[in-house]
Amino acid sequence: MQDKLSIYVHLPFCVRKCLYCDFVSGVGNENTMGSYVNKLLDEIDSFIGDKDEKLKVDTIFFGGGTPSVLPAFMIDKILCKLKSVFAVDEDGEISIEVNPGTSDKEKLDAYRKMGINRLSIGLQSTWDEELRTLGRIHTYKEFLEVYKWAREAGFTNINVDLMSALPGQSKESYEETLMRVTALGPEHISAYSLIVEEGTPFGEMELNLPDEDTEREMYEMTRDILADAGYVRYEISNYAKAGYECRHNVGYWTGKEYLGFGVAAASYFQGKRWKNQDNRDAYLIKGAQREEEIVLSLEDKMSEFMFLGLRMSKGVSAKRFYEGFGKTPDSVFGEAIERHIKNGLLKEEGDALFLTSKGTDLANYVMSDFILDENNR
Ligand code: SF4
């Protein structure tokens, strides 16, 4: 549907594992990082599109793990390789995830010089006690330093990641976190609720989690405080000042094609979806190995268009759906659309179908009705 690609690069290294984390990441020394980067460069090199000319790319995202744990020259090497294999837009969005405690002024200056223009800083909370409970390696003060250096380095597009519903967190402490961060004025804030995943240390622990009502109040507080501070909620958990929506993530939610490089990285390209193996040691020995490749059916694509698009506040466009699939959303999902408009969870305005405020709270329930399974294809 769109001709430019997004690229995701997974860098699976952290200083130590946070207690709630189920991402593919782990501790590694500089030698291991160097070997990993060499495998990554091979993987990028071996990607051959079916066109004579280079594929065009307009967003790149370095995620992890903690990409900022790698020496800056390694990030530069990867970026140079991407630019040699793909035609990266001059004004493309190039983001990197940074954690306080792993970045310094020199590193941030180096990122800026190599052309990275968006930082995503993992803060999570402004209370050191909460950070310690999460097993984070940094303090709030260290975050403030990184934020200041980032501005000094010339970054004008910064995201701050926050989390609510943490063990021991109160409404008051979360409110203070929101107030402190909005006072700093980052261009973008991602605010997620903690999900306790099986297989993580948190999954084995007795945690003093906020009750459901408190969690709900925190969720509403996020929406209200960020709106008052001038942030627009453009996706269920993502808020931005006007014009600073994350182009890379918007691409995922609007059915754009993307390529993922590195261990556990996922791709969606030419109607196929695949994921690299998620074992870092195996990647270090054998390089990228694709897990099962899925060719998406028309029904899969239509379902994805709807349930990913509905994550966005502006919803899905009936015109774009028709352009992509030659059918109207009503002709495929008429019953679900009508039912959720009647129960106040969906709304139609002109060409757009989107979740109401109540629908956003119950997003998973609404979206599950847009999955076309064997029985209703
Ligand atoms: S920094 Fe991020 S990727 Fe690393 S362990 Fe913590 S949550 Fe996981």
Residues whose N, C-alpha, C, O or C-beta is under 5 A from the ligand:
A	BS01	SF4	C14 R16 K17 C18 C21 F23 S25 G64 G65 T66
